[in-house]
Each structure stands twice: as C-alpha cells, then as structure tokens.
C-alpha cells in the first residue's frame, strides 16, 4: 500500500544531519553541563554553542535564549512568568486571540481563574486578528499581549510586525511553533519581547522547546530546584536534544525560502484539485496570507474523524485540526471563532505538507479523497 504522510504540522521526522549532530551526546560526551569536570565542560560547551546558534538565527543575545521541555512549557513560562512578575506593578490584564493554540489559550484562562483579567480578541472569517481591535483592548493594566505568528490549524499568518510596531509599554509574546520552518524569525523585525518554538515542528527532536526573552523583560520561574537556564527553567539540560534543536533550526532557516517555494506549489495543487473535484468543499484560512505547508478544508455532509480513518486505510496521514486536540468531539475552537458552523466544522481536515512531499503524493490524495467523501456522504444520516 502506498503511504503518504501529510501531517507535518503535527510533527516532523528527524533530519539525518540532526541525528548525527546529537549522536556524541548520548554516550561519548554524556556529562552533566553543571559539573565542573571535563565531561561536564564538554556538555556545557555544546549547550552554549547551541544557544549562540539559536541567538544568531533569531538576531538576539545568547543570554536571551532559554531551552525548555516543549513549546507548551515555553508558552506557559512566557505567559505565566511575565504576568506573575508584573502583578506587583498592577499589570493584571492580558490579551490573546480566539484562535491560539491551547497551550496559550488554556494558560491565559488558568490565569483568569486566579484573578487576572483576560481579553480574547475575535478574528475575521480567515482567522486573522484585527490590529485595531487589539489597540482598543489595551488598558493601563495590560501587561502582556500574546498572538501567534501563524495558525497551526488553518495556516493563516497573523500581522505580527504590524502589532509589534503598534504596541507601546506592553510586553508582546508570539508562539512561532507553526512558522519556524518557513517564515523569518528575526525578533527585532517582528518587534516581539518573547517568542516560543518547538524543535519537533522543524525536523528536530521531540522533548525540547526554545524560549526567547528580550533582555529586561520581567519574568518569574514556574518551577524551582536549580540554577539551570539562569534559574528560569531548572533541571539538568537535555544536551542531545538542545544540540539537535539548534542544528534543526539552523538548517530550516537556511532552507526556508527554497522549501517554501516548493511546498507552496504542491499545497496549491492540492487546494485547486480538492475544490475542483469535490463539490461542497471549502478552503479554510486566508487564501494568500497562509503558511506554505497547510491546506485545510471543511467538507459538507462528511465527518472529520471518519474521513481521517478512511484516508488512513488508504495509507494517507492527515489530521482534523490540531494534533493536540485529536479525539475531542467538540468542533475546532479555531473554526468556531472564524464563524464556521459546528455541523460544517465537524467535517474539517488539515493536510500539512513537508519537504519530502512529492507531486505524486498529491496526485494520490486527489485520486482517493473524492471517492471517500462521496461514500461517507451517502452513509450520513439525512436530517
């Protein structure tokens, strides 16, 4: 059976170059970076070289880069850490958008339960935040704004630079997990104070996150027990994963323009084919301002989970919204925020492409998918 993986937004395979870079730090150079002996010094050197590499890519200082466990932990540390640090100054209000990843949304909602105030901005039918709405939402008590760089479900790219230029005297965080492989990450151009990444989204290892914190940004640790990562994320550093994350980010950013050109052509081929071959299909997300790798649809009269299972039976991997919410029966919060009714959003499918995707892969999907949708529609109960 032919196998086609189109779920790169959920996770990506490790690059061979990354695996090679990580290899020495599993056994040969296995020391604890906090130890002062030779083994520890070798490990510390690897961590600091990785930090410098990431800093160079993000155009920031090495001491502004912190390594954590995942993007989710980086998001939690950025949002909770800043708001807790600002609380004594009376800055108890934060702003986010209705289409954020749950790592951001749920963190903001948890802070609201503790007494912080929260504004969740609406989005338009494409999933895009209006900077004018954000500007109106800012109050003297606003401490942090957190808006994602690009949406992981529908691919819409948010106006981060415009928002960054507009903000005065409020800290600005962006979750850039979905954007790292194809969009520039210069934090000075983006005008952000905090930025989060996860290595497994750009062909790096799972289990390591990256957090940029602009020097001078007040932030408190969430966990305690050591001086690691300047006391902000205590615990022995995972040296192989950190080395792998830096190597993967280096390659991804070096190849981003070439990769975006190739993948976007295949994405457009898929979009055009689906819309032409399947009546009652609708593209979700912005038609132009979207990530090169994401093609997301809703299909009238067909249920998303059933489509996924049928695709899997044909050797095709896709997803229904975010991988982190798979199995939840509620409609996607992203599609709901975009005004798509529940009966339609239940038929949502996200295809996310990668550098290994071929034109033949897209041909196979376009051959298989119309028949699947047709069959499921015939099986659906008529109301």
Secondary structure, DSSP 4 states (H G I P E B T S, - for coil): ---EE-BTTT--PPPHHHHHHHHTTTTTT---TT--SHHHHHHHHHHHHHHHHHHHHHTS-GGGEEEES-HHHHHHHHHHHHHHHHGGGT--EEEEETTS-HHHHHHHHHHHHTT-EEEEE-B-TTS-B-HHHHHHH--TTEEEEE--SB-TTT-BBP-HHHHHHH--SSEEEEE-TTTTTTS---HHHHT-SEEEEEGGGGTS-SS-EEEEE-TT-----SS-S--TGGGTS-S---HHHHHHHHHHHHHHHHHHHHHHHHHHHHHHHHHHHHHHHSTTEEEES-SSSB-TTEEEEEETT--HHHHHHHHHHTTEE-BSS-GGGTT--SPPHHHHHTT--HHHHTTEEEEE--TT--HHHHHHHHHHHHHHHHHHHHHSPP-
